[in-house]
Amino acid sequence: MAAGLETFGGDDAERRAVARHARDLADSGRYEADADVELTPEHVVVQLADAPEGSPADRWNWWVGALEFAYGGYTEFQLRRWQE
């Protein structure tokens, strides 16, 4: 998935962090239960492309914020920092 995030810029560490958070969200089953959609790497990239602008982490947090607003219970998946 990290490779699919290259289109949004950022460095390798940031893209890996987003990919890990996406995997954690997928593993939790929460998104699939709420949205009735399987969370695949391709689906994540499509969702992040809808963000107005920003790096992979900015886009991820924008999307997770939208999920929090729509369904609640997504703040634990926000990306706060990553090791560069």
Jmol script that loads the backbone (N, CA, C; Angstrom):
load data "model"
ATOM      1  N   MET A   1       0.805  -1.186   0.000  1.00  0.00           N
ATOM      2  CA  MET A   1       0.000   0.000   0.000  1.00  0.00           C
ATOM      3  C   MET A   1       0.853   1.258   0.000  1.00  0.00           C
ATOM      4  N   ALA A   2       1.990   1.230   0.698  1.00  0.00           N
ATOM      5  CA  ALA A   2       2.831   2.418   0.784  1.00  0.00           C
ATOM      6  C   ALA A   2       3.181   2.935  -0.604  1.00  0.00           C
ATOM      7  N   ALA A   3       3.392   2.025  -1.554  1.00  0.00           N
ATOM      8  CA  ALA A   3       3.721   2.447  -2.916  1.00  0.00           C
ATOM      9  C   ALA A   3       2.561   3.210  -3.548  1.00  0.00           C
ATOM     10  N   GLY A   4       1.339   2.805  -3.275  1.00  0.00           N
ATOM     11  CA  GLY A   4       0.173   3.500  -3.817  1.00  0.00           C
ATOM     12  C   GLY A   4       0.002   4.899  -3.265  1.00  0.00           C
ATOM     13  N   LEU A   5       0.633   5.159  -2.138  1.00  0.00           N
ATOM     14  CA  LEU A   5       0.529   6.471  -1.503  1.00  0.00           C
ATOM     15  C   LEU A   5       1.532   7.470  -2.058  1.00  0.00           C
ATOM     16  N   GLU A   6       2.463   7.016  -2.892  1.00  0.00           N
ATOM     17  CA  GLU A   6       3.507   7.898  -3.427  1.00  0.00           C
ATOM     18  C   GLU A   6       2.924   9.093  -4.167  1.00  0.00           C
ATOM     19  N   THR A   7       1.796   8.912  -4.783  1.00  0.00           N
ATOM     20  CA  THR A   7       1.174  10.000  -5.543  1.00  0.00           C
ATOM     21  C   THR A   7       0.856  11.213  -4.670  1.00  0.00           C
ATOM     22  N   PHE A   8       0.760  11.002  -3.350  1.00  0.00           N
ATOM     23  CA  PHE A   8       0.434  12.090  -2.431  1.00  0.00           C
ATOM     24  C   PHE A   8       1.674  12.717  -1.798  1.00  0.00           C
ATOM     25  N   GLY A   9       2.865  12.296  -2.233  1.00  0.00           N
ATOM     26  CA  GLY A   9       4.096  12.864  -1.689  1.00  0.00           C
ATOM     27  C   GLY A   9       4.475  12.232  -0.363  1.00  0.00           C
ATOM     28  N   GLY A  10       5.143  13.020   0.464  1.00  0.00           N
ATOM     29  CA  GLY A  10       5.619  12.510   1.744  1.00  0.00           C
ATOM     30  C   GLY A  10       6.836  11.622   1.558  1.00  0.00           C
ATOM     31  N   ASP A  11       7.450  11.264   2.664  1.00  0.00           N
ATOM     32  CA  ASP A  11       8.612  10.380   2.585  1.00  0.00           C
ATOM     33  C   ASP A  11       8.198   8.944   2.891  1.00  0.00           C
ATOM     34  N   ASP A  12       9.165   8.036   2.765  1.00  0.00           N
ATOM     35  CA  ASP A  12       8.876   6.614   2.983  1.00  0.00           C
ATOM     36  C   ASP A  12       8.308   6.350   4.374  1.00  0.00           C
ATOM     37  N   ALA A  13       8.876   6.997   5.385  1.00  0.00           N
ATOM     38  CA  ALA A  13       8.431   6.764   6.765  1.00  0.00           C
ATOM     39  C   ALA A  13       6.970   7.177   6.947  1.00  0.00           C
ATOM     40  N   GLU A  14       6.602   8.302   6.368  1.00  0.00           N
ATOM     41  CA  GLU A  14       5.216   8.767   6.488  1.00  0.00           C
ATOM     42  C   GLU A  14       4.264   7.809   5.775  1.00  0.00           C
ATOM     43  N   ARG A  15       4.633   7.387   4.578  1.00  0.00           N
ATOM     44  CA  ARG A  15       3.771   6.464   3.834  1.00  0.00           C
ATOM     45  C   ARG A  15       3.645   5.121   4.549  1.00  0.00           C
ATOM     46  N   ARG A  16       4.735   4.626   5.133  1.00  0.00           N
ATOM     47  CA  ARG A  16       4.663   3.370   5.896  1.00  0.00           C
ATOM     48  C   ARG A  16       3.751   3.517   7.108  1.00  0.00           C
ATOM     49  N   ALA A  17       3.825   4.661   7.774  1.00  0.00           N
ATOM     50  CA  ALA A  17       2.975   4.892   8.949  1.00  0.00           C
ATOM     51  C   ALA A  17       1.498   4.897   8.553  1.00  0.00           C
ATOM     52  N   VAL A  18       1.173   5.534   7.447  1.00  0.00           N
ATOM     53  CA  VAL A  18      -0.215   5.540   6.973  1.00  0.00           C
ATOM     54  C   VAL A  18      -0.643   4.120   6.624  1.00  0.00           C
ATOM     55  N   ALA A  19       0.226   3.382   5.949  1.00  0.00           N
ATOM     56  CA  ALA A  19      -0.103   1.998   5.574  1.00  0.00           C
ATOM     57  C   ALA A  19      -0.345   1.137   6.814  1.00  0.00           C
ATOM     58  N   ARG A  20       0.458   1.327   7.861  1.00  0.00           N
ATOM     59  CA  ARG A  20       0.263   0.567   9.106  1.00  0.00           C
ATOM     60  C   ARG A  20      -1.078   0.909   9.753  1.00  0.00           C
ATOM     61  N   HIS A  21      -1.402   2.184   9.789  1.00  0.00           N
ATOM     62  CA  HIS A  21      -2.684   2.589  10.377  1.00  0.00           C
ATOM     63  C   HIS A  21      -3.856   2.045   9.560  1.00  0.00           C
ATOM     64  N   ALA A  22      -3.703   2.043   8.257  1.00  0.00           N
ATOM     65  CA  ALA A  22      -4.759   1.485   7.406  1.00  0.00           C
ATOM     66  C   ALA A  22      -4.929  -0.008   7.673  1.00  0.00           C
ATOM     67  N   ARG A  23      -3.816  -0.704   7.851  1.00  0.00           N
ATOM     68  CA  ARG A  23      -3.889  -2.142   8.156  1.00  0.00           C
ATOM     69  C   ARG A  23      -4.558  -2.361   9.513  1.00  0.00           C
ATOM     70  N   ASP A  24      -4.212  -1.530  10.489  1.00  0.00           N
ATOM     71  CA  ASP A  24      -4.846  -1.639  11.809  1.00  0.00           C
ATOM     72  C   ASP A  24      -6.356  -1.417  11.708  1.00  0.00           C
ATOM     73  N   LEU A  25      -6.751  -0.421  10.921  1.00  0.00           N
ATOM     74  CA  LEU A  25      -8.174  -0.156  10.746  1.00  0.00           C
ATOM     75  C   LEU A  25      -8.857  -1.334  10.054  1.00  0.00           C
ATOM     76  N   ALA A  26      -8.228  -1.868   9.027  1.00  0.00           N
ATOM     77  CA  ALA A  26      -8.803  -3.028   8.330  1.00  0.00           C
ATOM     78  C   ALA A  26      -8.916  -4.218   9.274  1.00  0.00           C
ATOM     79  N   ASP A  27      -7.863  -4.468  10.046  1.00  0.00           N
ATOM     80  CA  ASP A  27      -7.866  -5.604  10.972  1.00  0.00           C
ATOM     81  C   ASP A  27      -8.934  -5.465  12.054  1.00  0.00           C
ATOM     82  N   SER A  28      -9.257  -4.230  12.415  1.00  0.00           N
ATOM     83  CA  SER A  28     -10.267  -4.017  13.457  1.00  0.00           C
ATOM     84  C   SER A  28     -11.666  -4.402  12.974  1.00  0.00           C
ATOM     85  N   GLY A  29     -11.886  -4.373  11.675  1.00  0.00           N
ATOM     86  CA  GLY A  29     -13.201  -4.681  11.122  1.00  0.00           C
ATOM     87  C   GLY A  29     -14.214  -3.564  11.268  1.00  0.00           C
ATOM     88  N   ARG A  30     -13.813  -2.482  11.887  1.00  0.00           N
ATOM     89  CA  ARG A  30     -14.750  -1.395  12.175  1.00  0.00           C
ATOM     90  C   ARG A  30     -15.277  -0.725  10.903  1.00  0.00           C
ATOM     91  N   TYR A  31     -14.371  -0.423   9.973  1.00  0.00           N
ATOM     92  CA  TYR A  31     -14.803   0.260   8.752  1.00  0.00           C
ATOM     93  C   TYR A  31     -15.751  -0.616   7.944  1.00  0.00           C
ATOM     94  N   GLU A  32     -15.410  -1.880   7.813  1.00  0.00           N
ATOM     95  CA  GLU A  32     -16.270  -2.784   7.047  1.00  0.00           C
ATOM     96  C   GLU A  32     -17.654  -2.893   7.695  1.00  0.00           C
ATOM     97  N   ALA A  33     -17.693  -2.933   9.022  1.00  0.00           N
ATOM     98  CA  ALA A  33     -18.978  -3.010   9.726  1.00  0.00           C
ATOM     99  C   ALA A  33     -19.793  -1.729   9.548  1.00  0.00           C
ATOM    100  N   ASP A  34     -19.121  -0.581   9.593  1.00  0.00           N
ATOM    101  CA  ASP A  34     -19.829   0.695   9.482  1.00  0.00           C
ATOM    102  C   ASP A  34     -20.228   1.025   8.047  1.00  0.00           C
ATOM    103  N   ALA A  35     -19.296   0.845   7.116  1.00  0.00           N
ATOM    104  CA  ALA A  35     -19.522   1.287   5.736  1.00  0.00           C
ATOM    105  C   ALA A  35     -19.965   0.164   4.809  1.00  0.00           C
ATOM    106  N   ASP A  36     -19.893  -1.072   5.298  1.00  0.00           N
ATOM    107  CA  ASP A  36     -20.237  -2.241   4.489  1.00  0.00           C
ATOM    108  C   ASP A  36     -19.391  -2.314   3.218  1.00  0.00           C
ATOM    109  N   VAL A  37     -18.118  -1.947   3.372  1.00  0.00           N
ATOM    110  CA  VAL A  37     -17.154  -1.971   2.275  1.00  0.00           C
ATOM    111  C   VAL A  37     -15.863  -2.567   2.819  1.00  0.00           C
ATOM    112  N   GLU A  38     -15.266  -3.496   2.068  1.00  0.00           N
ATOM    113  CA  GLU A  38     -13.983  -4.059   2.481  1.00  0.00           C
ATOM    114  C   GLU A  38     -12.910  -2.988   2.344  1.00  0.00           C
ATOM    115  N   LEU A  39     -12.088  -2.855   3.364  1.00  0.00           N
ATOM    116  CA  LEU A  39     -11.029  -1.849   3.347  1.00  0.00           C
ATOM    117  C   LEU A  39      -9.781  -2.451   2.710  1.00  0.00           C
ATOM    118  N   THR A  40      -9.610  -2.204   1.428  1.00  0.00           N
ATOM    119  CA  THR A  40      -8.446  -2.682   0.681  1.00  0.00           C
ATOM    120  C   THR A  40      -7.477  -1.522   0.489  1.00  0.00           C
ATOM    121  N   PRO A  41      -6.220  -1.818   0.149  1.00  0.00           N
ATOM    122  CA  PRO A  41      -5.280  -0.728  -0.145  1.00  0.00           C
ATOM    123  C   PRO A  41      -5.795   0.201  -1.246  1.00  0.00           C
ATOM    124  N   GLU A  42      -6.400  -0.371  -2.256  1.00  0.00           N
ATOM    125  CA  GLU A  42      -6.924   0.445  -3.353  1.00  0.00           C
ATOM    126  C   GLU A  42      -8.033   1.375  -2.868  1.00  0.00           C
ATOM    127  N   HIS A  43      -8.884   0.862  -1.998  1.00  0.00           N
ATOM    128  CA  HIS A  43      -9.982   1.675  -1.465  1.00  0.00           C
ATOM    129  C   HIS A  43      -9.433   2.840  -0.640  1.00  0.00           C
ATOM    130  N   VAL A  44      -8.401   2.572   0.144  1.00  0.00           N
ATOM    131  CA  VAL A  44      -7.793   3.642   0.946  1.00  0.00           C
ATOM    132  C   VAL A  44      -7.249   4.733   0.037  1.00  0.00           C
ATOM    133  N   VAL A  45      -6.533   4.357  -1.013  1.00  0.00           N
ATOM    134  CA  VAL A  45      -5.956   5.349  -1.922  1.00  0.00           C
ATOM    135  C   VAL A  45      -7.063   6.191  -2.561  1.00  0.00           C
ATOM    136  N   VAL A  46      -8.152   5.567  -2.959  1.00  0.00           N
ATOM    137  CA  VAL A  46      -9.283   6.309  -3.540  1.00  0.00           C
ATOM    138  C   VAL A  46      -9.853   7.295  -2.522  1.00  0.00           C
ATOM    139  N   GLN A  47     -10.019   6.850  -1.281  1.00  0.00           N
ATOM    140  CA  GLN A  47     -10.563   7.737  -0.251  1.00  0.00           C
ATOM    141  C   GLN A  47      -9.622   8.908   0.019  1.00  0.00           C
ATOM    142  N   LEU A  48      -8.327   8.640   0.066  1.00  0.00           N
ATOM    143  CA  LEU A  48      -7.369   9.712   0.340  1.00  0.00           C
ATOM    144  C   LEU A  48      -7.297  10.698  -0.815  1.00  0.00           C
ATOM    145  N   ALA A  49      -7.575  10.234  -2.022  1.00  0.00           N
ATOM    146  CA  ALA A  49      -7.581  11.136  -3.179  1.00  0.00           C
ATOM    147  C   ALA A  49      -8.697  12.172  -3.068  1.00  0.00           C
ATOM    148  N   ASP A  50      -9.723  11.881  -2.287  1.00  0.00           N
ATOM    149  CA  ASP A  50     -10.824  12.831  -2.094  1.00  0.00           C
ATOM    150  C   ASP A  50     -10.462  13.977  -1.156  1.00  0.00           C
ATOM    151  N   ALA A  51      -9.389  13.821  -0.402  1.00  0.00           N
ATOM    152  CA  ALA A  51      -8.986  14.876   0.532  1.00  0.00           C
ATOM    153  C   ALA A  51      -8.608  16.129  -0.258  1.00  0.00           C
ATOM    154  N   PRO A  52      -8.880  17.298   0.302  1.00  0.00           N
ATOM    155  CA  PRO A  52      -8.618  18.528  -0.438  1.00  0.00           C
ATOM    156  C   PRO A  52      -7.154  18.726  -0.824  1.00  0.00           C
ATOM    157  N   GLU A  53      -6.240  18.325   0.027  1.00  0.00           N
ATOM    158  CA  GLU A  53      -4.810  18.502  -0.252  1.00  0.00           C
ATOM    159  C   GLU A  53      -4.011  17.886   0.877  1.00  0.00           C
ATOM    160  N   GLY A  54      -2.690  17.887   0.717  1.00  0.00           N
ATOM    161  CA  GLY A  54      -1.815  17.481   1.803  1.00  0.00           C
ATOM    162  C   GLY A  54      -1.045  16.212   1.545  1.00  0.00           C
ATOM    163  N   SER A  55      -0.214  15.919   2.504  1.00  0.00           N
ATOM    164  CA  SER A  55       0.642  14.735   2.472  1.00  0.00           C
ATOM    165  C   SER A  55      -0.201  13.497   2.781  1.00  0.00           C
ATOM    166  N   PRO A  56       0.384  12.312   2.662  1.00  0.00           N
ATOM    167  CA  PRO A  56      -0.378  11.109   3.010  1.00  0.00           C
ATOM    168  C   PRO A  56      -0.967  11.160   4.424  1.00  0.00           C
ATOM    169  N   ALA A  57      -0.189  11.618   5.396  1.00  0.00           N
ATOM    170  CA  ALA A  57      -0.688  11.687   6.777  1.00  0.00           C
ATOM    171  C   ALA A  57      -1.818  12.708   6.903  1.00  0.00           C
ATOM    172  N   ASP A  58      -1.679  13.854   6.242  1.00  0.00           N
ATOM    173  CA  ASP A  58      -2.746  14.862   6.266  1.00  0.00           C
ATOM    174  C   ASP A  58      -4.030  14.298   5.681  1.00  0.00           C
ATOM    175  N   ARG A  59      -3.895  13.610   4.566  1.00  0.00           N
ATOM    176  CA  ARG A  59      -5.057  13.038   3.895  1.00  0.00           C
ATOM    177  C   ARG A  59      -5.681  11.921   4.735  1.00  0.00           C
ATOM    178  N   TRP A  60      -4.826  11.091   5.335  1.00  0.00           N
ATOM    179  CA  TRP A  60      -5.324  10.021   6.198  1.00  0.00           C
ATOM    180  C   TRP A  60      -6.134  10.608   7.350  1.00  0.00           C
ATOM    181  N   ASN A  61      -5.572  11.614   8.010  1.00  0.00           N
ATOM    182  CA  ASN A  61      -6.264  12.209   9.153  1.00  0.00           C
ATOM    183  C   ASN A  61      -7.552  12.916   8.735  1.00  0.00           C
ATOM    184  N   TRP A  62      -7.560  13.498   7.554  1.00  0.00           N
ATOM    185  CA  TRP A  62      -8.787  14.104   7.036  1.00  0.00           C
ATOM    186  C   TRP A  62      -9.866  13.034   6.882  1.00  0.00           C
ATOM    187  N   TRP A  63      -9.493  11.902   6.287  1.00  0.00           N
ATOM    188  CA  TRP A  63     -10.459  10.821   6.071  1.00  0.00           C
ATOM    189  C   TRP A  63     -10.920  10.218   7.400  1.00  0.00           C
ATOM    190  N   VAL A  64      -9.988   9.951   8.305  1.00  0.00           N
ATOM    191  CA  VAL A  64     -10.350   9.398   9.613  1.00  0.00           C
ATOM    192  C   VAL A  64     -11.257  10.379  10.363  1.00  0.00           C
ATOM    193  N   GLY A  65     -10.998  11.670  10.212  1.00  0.00           N
ATOM    194  CA  GLY A  65     -11.875  12.668  10.824  1.00  0.00           C
ATOM    195  C   GLY A  65     -13.293  12.600  10.270  1.00  0.00           C
ATOM    196  N   ALA A  66     -13.399  12.372   8.966  1.00  0.00           N
ATOM    197  CA  ALA A  66     -14.724  12.222   8.356  1.00  0.00           C
ATOM    198  C   ALA A  66     -15.420  10.969   8.882  1.00  0.00           C
ATOM    199  N   LEU A  67     -14.660   9.893   9.056  1.00  0.00           N
ATOM    200  CA  LEU A  67     -15.231   8.662   9.610  1.00  0.00           C
ATOM    201  C   LEU A  67     -15.670   8.869  11.057  1.00  0.00           C
ATOM    202  N   GLU A  68     -14.881   9.606  11.812  1.00  0.00           N
ATOM    203  CA  GLU A  68     -15.238   9.909  13.202  1.00  0.00           C
ATOM    204  C   GLU A  68     -16.545  10.692  13.245  1.00  0.00           C
ATOM    205  N   PHE A  69     -16.676  11.663  12.362  1.00  0.00           N
ATOM    206  CA  PHE A  69     -17.897  12.470  12.310  1.00  0.00           C
ATOM    207  C   PHE A  69     -19.105  11.618  11.912  1.00  0.00           C
ATOM    208  N   ALA A  70     -18.912  10.747  10.938  1.00  0.00           N
ATOM    209  CA  ALA A  70     -20.021   9.947  10.413  1.00  0.00           C
ATOM    210  C   ALA A  70     -20.437   8.813  11.342  1.00  0.00           C
ATOM    211  N   TYR A  71     -19.446   8.127  11.926  1.00  0.00           N
ATOM    212  CA  TYR A  71     -19.748   6.902  12.674  1.00  0.00           C
ATOM    213  C   TYR A  71     -19.330   6.941  14.138  1.00  0.00           C
ATOM    214  N   GLY A  72     -18.317   7.737  14.461  1.00  0.00           N
ATOM    215  CA  GLY A  72     -17.744   7.737  15.803  1.00  0.00           C
ATOM    216  C   GLY A  72     -16.816   6.556  16.011  1.00  0.00           C
ATOM    217  N   GLY A  73     -15.875   6.706  16.921  1.00  0.00           N
ATOM    218  CA  GLY A  73     -14.989   5.605  17.277  1.00  0.00           C
ATOM    219  C   GLY A  73     -13.756   5.439  16.410  1.00  0.00           C
ATOM    220  N   TYR A  74     -13.365   6.487  15.694  1.00  0.00           N
ATOM    221  CA  TYR A  74     -12.220   6.369  14.795  1.00  0.00           C
ATOM    222  C   TYR A  74     -11.001   7.173  15.243  1.00  0.00           C
ATOM    223  N   THR A  75     -11.091   7.901  16.337  1.00  0.00           N
ATOM    224  CA  THR A  75      -9.962   8.746  16.740  1.00  0.00           C
ATOM    225  C   THR A  75      -8.708   7.935  17.029  1.00  0.00           C
ATOM    226  N   GLU A  76      -8.866   6.696  17.465  1.00  0.00           N
ATOM    227  CA  GLU A  76      -7.680   5.881  17.753  1.00  0.00           C
ATOM    228  C   GLU A  76      -6.859   5.590  16.499  1.00  0.00           C
ATOM    229  N   PHE A  77      -7.437   5.804  15.335  1.00  0.00           N
ATOM    230  CA  PHE A  77      -6.731   5.532  14.089  1.00  0.00           C
ATOM    231  C   PHE A  77      -6.079   6.777  13.499  1.00  0.00           C
ATOM    232  N   GLN A  78      -6.201   7.924  14.168  1.00  0.00           N
ATOM    233  CA  GLN A  78      -5.525   9.127  13.693  1.00  0.00           C
ATOM    234  C   GLN A  78      -4.020   8.936  13.787  1.00  0.00           C
ATOM    235  N   LEU A  79      -3.340   9.505  12.836  1.00  0.00           N
ATOM    236  CA  LEU A  79      -1.881   9.429  12.794  1.00  0.00           C
ATOM    237  C   LEU A  79      -1.326  10.692  13.428  1.00  0.00           C
ATOM    238  N   ARG A  80      -0.640  10.516  14.539  1.00  0.00           N
ATOM    239  CA  ARG A  80      -0.127  11.672  15.272  1.00  0.00           C
ATOM    240  C   ARG A  80       1.340  11.942  14.986  1.00  0.00           C
ATOM    241  N   ARG A  81       2.121  10.888  14.840  1.00  0.00           N
ATOM    242  CA  ARG A  81       3.545  11.064  14.529  1.00  0.00           C
ATOM    243  C   ARG A  81       4.107   9.757  14.018  1.00  0.00           C
ATOM    244  N   TRP A  82       5.236   9.857  13.393  1.00  0.00           N
ATOM    245  CA  TRP A  82       5.911   8.675  12.867  1.00  0.00           C
ATOM    246  C   TRP A  82       7.406   8.906  12.960  1.00  0.00           C
ATOM    247  N   GLN A  83       8.137   7.831  12.938  1.00  0.00           N
ATOM    248  CA  GLN A  83       9.590   7.925  13.052  1.00  0.00           C
ATOM    249  C   GLN A  83      10.177   8.166  11.677  1.00  0.00           C
ATOM    250  N   GLU A  84      10.928   9.254  11.563  1.00  0.00           N
ATOM    251  CA  GLU A  84      11.527   9.602  10.271  1.00  0.00           C
ATOM    252  C   GLU A  84      12.888   8.983  10.109  1.00  0.00           C
TER     253      GLU A  84
END
end "model"
wireframe off; spacefill off
backbone 0.3
color backbone group
